């Protein structure tokens, strides 16, 4: 009865892809956009498990209106929502993209397409966190955190939160993550539990991210200095190495958002036996949540798969 990986049945993506979004549906996993080192892509496809052949089948779906990476996505009812991200890899700027695809229209080709929706009342961003959950108004889409990179300047870390009402097509602003001044959970994961809560796992709080970025900005300025400043550049590079080597990992607090009362609370910590993961996804599997792979420190990936069992 133990879960195990299927071996000897290799499945391949159409190309090398990272930093897209994926959404689990009853039909399979919908993979959306993403990028390689050079460019972003608009491709959308469904990966489904063929139990008889014991292999993964890939089916193309309508492409995004534009290439996109570093965004967030979630399923609300039968509709996939995609928010934020970037269109290009070089000279990228954050976007306020908000698109939807109604899977219930799959048998109606003329209607089965991405639709452009009004953006949230906040800044454009990359690497936010999203989830769908019920509220007193019905099922809604939630958008949390992210960051706003500035060309040649300091990145703005975000701790804001928003909810979108699909019936009225309107947004509302929620209390900041964790309450008070708010906490960044950029690149973290989220999953709906029960009938009125969303759990947020991991996420980058951003303090060390900003330290590393400050060194990078200083190094860029020094390299533009006539005559150079090699000694100071090497000092900055050494300071960066120390941060990477001693990096403690990402946020351990697990936040819960009550979608009916619109309140935050901390419900626990990631156990010390596990490293909090970012740039991955949290997937509901029955009454449990599975968080596969991801990044556990800057530039360090893990093969670990963590199962979370929510308890009352």
Long-range contacts (C-beta under 8 A, 24 or more apart in sequence): 6-54, 9-54, 9-55, 9-56, 11-47, 11-55, 11-56, 11-58, 14-43, 14-45, 14-58, 15-41, 17-41, 18-69, 19-69, 19-70, 19-279, 20-68, 20-69, 20-71, 21-71, 21-72, 21-73, 21-82, 21-281, 22-73, 22-281, 23-73, 23-74, 23-75, 23-80, 24-75, 24-283, 24-284, 25-75, 25-80, 25-103, 27-103, 28-57, 30-61, 30-80, 32-64, 32-68, 32-71, 32-73, 32-80, 32-82, 33-64, 33-67, 33-68, 33-69, 33-71, 33-82, 33-85, 34-69, 35-67, 35-69, 35-70, 35-89, 37-89, 38-89, 38-90, 39-67, 39-88, 39-89, 40-67, 40-68, 40-69, 40-86, 40-87, 40-88, 40-89, 41-67, 41-69, 42-66, 42-67, 42-68, 44-101, 61-101, 62-101, 62-112, 62-113, 62-114, 63-114, 64-99, 64-114, 65-99, 65-114, 65-116, 66-97, 68-95, 68-97, 70-126, 70-127, 71-97, 71-126, 71-128, 72-127, 72-128, 72-129, 72-130, 72-143, 72-146, 73-130, 74-130, 74-131, 74-132, 74-141, 74-142, 75-132, 76-132, 76-139, 76-140, 76-141, 76-166, 77-132, 77-139, 77-166, 78-102, 78-103, 78-104, 79-103, 79-104, 79-166, 81-117, 81-130, 81-132, 81-141, 81-164, 82-114, 83-120, 83-128, 83-130, 83-141, 83-143, 84-124, 84-125, 84-126, 84-128, 84-143, 84-146, 85-126, 86-126, 91-151, 92-126, 92-149, 93-124, 93-149, 93-151, 94-123, 94-124, 94-125, 94-126, 94-146, 94-147, 94-148, 94-149, 95-124, 96-120, 96-123, 96-124, 98-164, 100-166, 117-164, 117-169, 118-169, 118-170, 118-171, 119-171, 120-162, 120-164, 120-171, 121-162, 121-171, 121-173, 122-158, 122-160, 122-162, 122-173, 123-148, 123-156, 123-158, 124-148, 125-158, 127-186, 127-187, 127-279, 128-158, 128-186, 129-185, 129-186, 129-187, 129-188, 129-189, 129-190, 129-200, 129-203, 130-190, 131-190, 131-191, 131-192, 131-198, 132-192, 133-192, 133-196, 133-197, 133-198, 133-259, 134-192, 134-195, 134-196, 134-259, 135-163, 135-196, 135-259, 135-260, 136-260, 137-165, 137-167, 138-165, 138-166, 138-167, 139-166, 140-164, 140-165, 140-166, 140-259, 141-166, 142-174, 142-190, 142-198, 142-257, 142-259, 144-177, 144-185, 144-190, 144-200, 145-177, 145-184, 145-185, 145-186, 145-188, 145-203, 146-186, 147-184, 147-186, 147-206, 152-217, 152-220, 153-217, 154-210, 154-213, 154-214, 154-217, 155-209, 155-210, 155-213, 157-184, 157-186, 157-206, 157-209, 157-210, 158-184, 158-186, 159-183, 159-184, 159-185, 161-257, 163-259, 174-257, 174-262, 175-262, 175-263, 175-264, 177-255, 177-257, 177-264, 178-253, 178-255, 178-264, 178-266, 179-263, 179-264, 183-251, 183-253, 183-255, 185-251, 185-255, 186-278, 187-250, 187-278, 187-279, 187-295, 188-250, 188-251, 188-276, 188-278, 189-277, 189-278, 189-280, 189-281, 189-282, 189-291, 189-294, 190-282, 191-282, 191-283, 191-284, 191-289, 192-284, 193-289, 193-310, 194-310, 196-258, 196-259, 196-260, 197-256, 197-257, 197-258, 197-259, 198-256, 198-257, 198-259, 199-254, 199-255, 199-256, 199-267, 199-282, 199-289, 199-308, 199-310, 200-254, 200-255, 200-256, 200-257, 201-254, 201-270, 201-276, 201-277, 201-282, 201-291, 201-308, 202-250, 202-251, 202-270, 202-276, 202-277, 202-278, 202-291, 202-294, 203-250, 203-251, 203-276, 203-278, 204-250, 204-251, 204-278, 205-250, 205-251, 208-243, 208-247, 208-298, 209-298, 211-243, 212-240, 212-243, 212-244, 212-298, 215-239, 215-240, 216-240, 244-297, 244-298, 244-299, 247-297, 247-298, 249-275, 249-276, 249-296, 249-297, 250-275, 250-276, 250-277, 250-278, 250-295, 250-296, 250-297, 251-276, 252-276, 274-304, 274-306, 275-302, 275-304, 277-302, 277-304, 277-306, 282-308
